[in-house]
Amino acid sequence: MYHRNQLIGQWHRSEQNGAQNTNELAQMNDDGSFSFSFYTYTPDGTIIDEITELGDWGLVGDIHFTITKGEVENETHYVAEPTEADNYHAYKVLHLSAERFTYEHVVTGEKYTLFKVLTDSKQN
């Protein structure tokens, strides 16, 4: 059994796609809001793209879900279209601990692993 409080805090993942690297910094707040920032950059560290998704998240049993309500790109805020199916996602939780969160998209089967970002303040 997974508990919602296990997901509260900051999480990180990175992956390499050929000559590009992608980092995700996910902030899941106790009020159910989220901020997911995606950074794509070259091997020398030059940022190619930066997008932040904003919305709501939840956890029911072993299902983690997100509802994207907006996006920030190049410092411009866009409201997400609520009728667009791509703004709603559900994931099966495969592993959730204080250090690691692995989940699988229920439609595409894509798997992701994020690692908890440790800070000097109280950990969730």
Beta strands, then each sheet from edge to edge (+ up, - down):
strand 1: 9-17
strand 2: 20-28
strand 3: 33-41
strand 4: 47-60
strand 5: 63-73
strand 6: 76-79
strand 7: 88-96
strand 8: 100-105
strand 9: 111-116
sheet 1: 6+ 5- 4+ 3- 2+ 1- 9+ 8- 7+
end
